Amino acid sequence: MKYISTRSKEKEYSFGEVFIKGLADDGGLYIPKSVKKYTKEELSNLKNLNYNELSTEIINQFSADFISKKELLSLIKKSYSTFREKEVVKLSIVGKIQLLELFHGPTLAFKDVAMQFIGNLYEYYLSKNDKKLNIVVATSGDTGAAAIDAIKGKANLNIFVLHPNNRISSIQRKIMTTVEDDNVFNIAIDGNFDDCQNIVKQMFSDLEFSKSINMSGVNSINWARIIAQAVYYFYSYFKLGKETISFSVPTGNFGDVFAGYLAKKMGLPINKLIVATNENDILHRAISKGEYISKKVKETLSPSMDIQLASNFERLIYYVNNSNSEKTAEIMEKIKQNSYQIEKNNLDIIQKDFLSESCNEQETLDIIKKNYEKNNIILDPHTAVGVGAAKKLSFNDCVVLSTAHPSKFPDATNNAIKNHEKLPKELQHVIDKKENFQVLKNSTEDVKNFIKSKL
Ligand SMILES: *Cc1c(COP(=O)(O)O)cnc(C)c1O
């Protein structure tokens, strides 16, 4: 399968390039030239596959020129052998709510589902290319942990993770900083998540530097992550066995919910995708009113969704503009000026597939409390936003993506119910283990020098 950039159709790319580079040279995101749409009959042939087989079928649609289907299956099996659930994800019914638990991987958030796969994809790539890669990633907590766990101990790979000093939960930090492998480097930046992200962006656009260290990225715009996430939308549909299905998706960077949109494009009978946001509600304002205007980022109880500009939204813009890359580039220019009002006809198209709602802090706490009292379950604050959004829309029949294990956010649940979930036993060792991270100033030069000193 060939790929193009959302901003220009001139060049074509292979899956290998798309995966290793993450972002196209023109600043656009990679997108497949065409997407296979399953017929009803083909879909029903997938329904009895186990999770690993289903992943192989879906991902192989996009990666066949890079890895054979047989090798892909074994890579996927290896990736998900680290999960605490045999079927990787778990659909559970709690009261009237259907939860798709995606947090049974090594670092307790849904990001493991794609990241464990990506880690092994790097290893596969490096087994055929004589290279050393340095992965650099900024994190607001969950991405970094998932990436470290996926890359630790792998040959010819180093990983450098930047997190904002003192601004992530202590459990989030400990999961990252207690890893002992010598290819893992944690950097705490004196600044916020945006500062971390800016440093990484500046290093990528300094081509002399980024080429000299073979820098690679694993953030949520990476297409390989999207396709791995599309799989659990199919899985839920087959598991529920209804005619159609809807999802409520706690959303930050629009990666996870875009994977659902891709599943729909591939023929999965999805009715609505609910974009659930916290008080950082740009996507809710965009989808309900067409107002794609960013405000200052607020710190909330659901920090992994404290994002204002949702990078993956560019892919949706591309599709609703009939795959017109010039138009997409124009709109991205408007977004850069922070003045994009979605055109009426495009908003109508978006609203055919998407609904949106946002939950403020109090509503999030209330949802955690109500579900604890009524259903005896502790929801993590991100999942609570997903549950709350569906409720506010009175959309009862939908699957809520449960994106993090509640034990990862004890402060939020203590606040709501004076109780918290214990860490799974596999992770309890992080609590008392020695942490290892370097605090650096909010300075791209300092980070570059640190990285060079480690190579
Ligand atoms: C990253 C994350 C999200 C948001 O996912 P996006 O793909 O950025 O929309 C939601 N919940 C949790 C727990 C996360 O870690």
The ligand as a Gaussian input file, in Angstrom:
#p B3LYP/6-31G(d) Opt

LIG

0 1
 C       -3.559000       9.502000      25.668000
 C       -4.749000       9.248000      26.488000
 C       -6.030000       9.671000      26.090000
 C       -6.266000      10.469000      24.827000
 O       -6.001000       9.739000      23.654000
 P       -5.804000      10.497000      22.254000
 O       -5.424000       9.453000      21.283000
 O       -4.684000      11.498000      22.495000
 O       -7.070000      11.195000      21.927000
 C       -7.108000       9.331000      26.896000
 N       -6.949000       8.661000      28.048000
 C       -5.729000       8.251000      28.470000
 C       -5.618000       7.512000      29.762000
 C       -4.585000       8.515000      27.718000
 O       -3.382000       8.105000      28.138000

